[in-house]
Every structure is written in C-alpha cells, then in structure tokens.
Amino acid sequence: MNRRNFLHMTGLSLSSLLVWSVDSVGAPRKPSVALPDTVMVQLGDGLHQLSSTDKKTWTYQDVTVRLTYNQQNELQVAVQAPKQALSAVQLRWRYQQPATATVCGDHWERTYGDVSFQVPMAARKLPWYFVLHDKDTTTCFGVKTGCAAFCFWQVGGGTMQLNLDTNSGGVGVQLGDRTLAAATLVTTRNEGKENTFATARRFCHLLCDKPRLAAQPVYGINDWYFAYGSNSSDLILKHTSLLADLAPSGDNRPFSLIDAGWAAYSPLLPNDCCWQDDFTRPNSKFNDMSSLAADIRRLGMRPGLWTRPLCANHADKATLLLPSIPGRNDPKKPVLDPSIPENLARVQQTIRTQVQWGYEMIKHDFSTYDILGRWGFEMTDAMTAPGWRFQDNTRTTAEIILGLYRTIREAAGSAYLIGCNTVSHLSAGLFELNRIGDDTSGEEWDRTRKMGVNTLGFRLTQHQTFYAADGDCVGLTKKVPWELNKQWMHLLAESGSPLFLSAQPDAVGEVQRQFIRQCFAAAAKPQPVAEPLDWLTNQWPTRWQLNGTPTTFKWT
C-alpha cells in the first residue's frame, strides 16, 4: 500500500491533519503532518501566495517550496530563492477548532513565567511546537531541533499556520543557488491511556534525534544569587568548602560553578561584572584560574566557569562587529559578528583556554540578546529590529547561531556545556544542559516562584529529551524565607533535573545543612522525571508526582 493511501481522519479537529501510513508489510507507522492547503512566502516586496498542482511543489516566480516525506514519515520543507531576499515561508492548514480545547507552546530561549495552557488564539505565537489538549485527546505538532529557521505556530479560528522566519538578521536571507533545508515537521497524538504530560514528553523525544546528555545527574553550587558579581577566589573557595562535605560519597561529584565577576573588567565599564573585554584574563580578585580550579577539585567538587562569548574588545575593527540596533546600541558594549570566521576562531580559543585551565563545565551566557538585541519575551512582532544584516547574509539567523553553538561545542571537547539565554531548539543535541527559565532570585521569592516553578512545570518535557533542563538555582539567602526556599529545593532535588544552590554562608545553619545533605543525595542519583499534575489549569503547578508520590507545594 502506498504510504499516502492510508489516511486516518477523526472529525475535522487537528487530529484530521495527521496522516497515518503503513509499511511494506501493512504495519502502521508513526503519523505525519498532512500537506498544507496554502503556502506563502515573504519577500522584499511583500507576502505572496504560491501555486501548486500536487500540494508538494509550490512556486512563485523563481521561488520554490518543496514538501517531501522522508523515510521516518516526517514532512520536510526545502526552499529555493536564487534571486530574491527571503524573509519567511508560511504553511497553512484548515481545521475545525473544538470549543473545549486548550493549547500550550514553547519559548524562543528561556521562559519568563509566561507559559501555560490557554484557549487557542490565532494571534498568539507558539515557538517551535505546541501541545493541544481537548478532553481525552492530546495532539502535538512541531519542528525538529536544529532547524535552519526560527519557527512558530499559530492555532485558532479554524486555521493552523507554521511560520518559518528565514531572515538573516533584520533582512531576508540571500540564498543564491543553494537549497535551504528549512525544517522537518513532526506530529503525534496520545496513545491509549497516555496522559498529556506523557504525550508531550514522548513528542519531545521525536523532536530531537540525538540529545547530548551528561553521563550522570548534574548538581552543585553557583555563587551568583548571593554574590551577584561581587565574588573572589576566596569567596568561591569558602562557598565550596561550606557545601562540599554535604554531597554524598561516590564518583558523581557536585560542580562548583564560578559565575560572572571573575574576568578582567572593561576599562569603560569598571562596575559591570557581566561585560568584559577578554575572558582569557582574570581580574585581581582571582589571579590564577588554573590554581583555583585545582583547589575546587581538592575540596571535592568539579570546577565550572561562566563566560559571555560574543563580547568584543574596544580596539576591535568595526568590520568585526555587529551594527548598532535598538537593544544593542551601547558603544561601550561592542558585539562580535558570529557570521565571521575570524570571530568564531576567537570564541573557540577563549573556550579552549577556559577548559585548559581545568574547568569541567562552561556556562555560556547572553548570546541571544547580544545577537538579536531582544530578550525572548520581547520577540512578539519580530525576532529583532528590522533593516540590519550580518556580514554573511547568505545564511539565516538560525544557521549562524547554530554555527556559533557548534564552534563552542567543538572547543569545549569533553567538558559539559550549559547554555543560558540560548535558543532552546538550537541548543538541543549540542549542550548537555540548558537554562530553561529566566533568573530566579536570592532577594525576592516572587521572582523564584514566577520564573522557576513555571519553567519547571512546562519544560520538564524537554528534560533528557533535549538536554538536562536546568530550572535555575535555589537562592539560599536571609532575604528569602527558608520555608519557601525549602520547597523549591525539594522540588528541584526530586524532579530528576539539575539542582544548583547559591548559598549565602550566613544563611546556612544546621537545619539548612541537613536538608541540603538530603537534597544533594537525591539529586546525585537518577530519578524519574517529576510530573506536574495540575499543569493543564495552573500556570505555577502546586501538585506534583515525585518519585511516584503525589506532593503538594504551597508557593505563596
């Protein structure tokens, strides 16, 4: 039977857009996305509808969009635009929207306490993939990780639309004679009694073929949420020695990650711990980074280091820098253009130097904001300001960012990488860990609840399917009530995801020490992934399944 001849239809809901085929012996294969009803492209002179006689090959002037099914039954989108600047491709399907359905999408980079199941609205962008829940049915659509375009879905009003942003910076990409393999579409639906969380998690497995995972569960400490950049080698060693003996015995040692504040400060920004001209030179508070790494290791932890890869030096030639745009227009903070090979070689040398010092985990930060001039929650109308371009505008923004990530990956070798402010869907398969939400806090509990609880509730589906999903630290300080921080630590420790503590020494008494010991012991071993039991109706889930035990938290 021809793979396209077996079509399973269930009403006119989104499930009707799933195509089911059988293999050569008649066994059913996994479903695929049906061919769209309409294809559009955004060019320099506006939005244009393409024509097709078979729904597989669509054309407008010299622009061609080809839709093909691969051996895995996945729908692939390839685009040719040899003479025109290509800004976007849109695929559109019609369906009948159930009145009781709710939908949840992902985010561009980190979440910002803003992910939840909501009534479908066509105007709302759902980055990368979405999960639609309706009574006993869960349906998922998405693009596979590592794609060559920034993709988002829009669902509502009887239309499902996939938008593939192919810009290069703030202008359309100039593909020339090459064909852009823009994205691969995947879909699934719940099987048997599988609940929505289990379906979404299985779906994330389908989206990422080869996640790069740590050999053992990751846990440890980070100084940021009590030092906030006012750190030193002495403080790092004090923090490490305070908590090292609370870790369980065995070969899975915790990390002690040195956050921002260690590198030589820019002479133009002497008070900005997050911006340095050169991340191969420590400042006077640290001096010898190799010796510090060795000291951390002697205390029983594994050394880790924070870095910001695209900071340029004020002496750099203007031709090496990204142009000034809103959000990236401070002349004191020049940014390297990641489309230039010379700059990638510099990034690579910086990461290699840090690994050669002895650091076993590199946390690289700020690259999405440095490139696009916007945080993820600001990418509502567009990914970045219009009108600017990379030096190499023959590649899409997604391709250029992937090139940066692959450069960092190669330079790090066997050291673990944790991305922060990195594009989630482009990080999967390259980084062992990814910060999935915006910063928690060592100063205000409401921020930890908003950012941490929300991101853990809605992105644990990506844990061990994309990478180890890091919900961020417990900011253990005197400013945050212990009874609230204790719950956050408890959830992280038994969620199966990474646990990092940022513990102000004065806030760690005997009660805290005993609980940290308990949480380190849990976090150091493999555990089932925690499940938020009320995530369909609660933006900050309070009911969780932890190691098979229903657990209720009181976040306020």
Secondary structure, DSSP 8 states (H G I E B T S, - for coil): --TTS-----TTSGGGGEE--B-TTS-B---EE---SEEEEEETTEEEE-B-SSSSEEEETTEEEEEEE-TTS-EEEEEE-SSS-EEEEEEEEE----TT-EEEE--SSSB-S----B---TTS-EESEEEEEETTEEEEEEE-TT-SSEEEEEEETTEEEEEEE-EETTEEB--TT--EEEEEEEEEE--TT--HHHHHHHHHHHH-SS----SS--EEEESHHHHTT---HHHHHHHHHHHHTTS-SSS---EEEE-SS-EEE-TT-TT-TT-EEEEEEE-TTT--HHHHHHHHHHTT-EEEEEE-TTB--TTS-GGGB---BTTB--TTS-BB-TTSHHHHHHHHHHHHHHHHTT-SEEEE--HHHHHHSS-GGG-SS-SS-TT---S-TTS-HHHHHHHHHHHHHHHHTTSEEEESS--HHHHTTT-SEEE-BS---SS-HHHIIIIIIHHHHHHGGGBTTTBEEE---EEESTTS-HHHHHHHHHHHHTSSS-EEEEE-GGG--HHHHHHHHHHHHHHTS-----EETTTTT-SS--EEEETTEEEE----
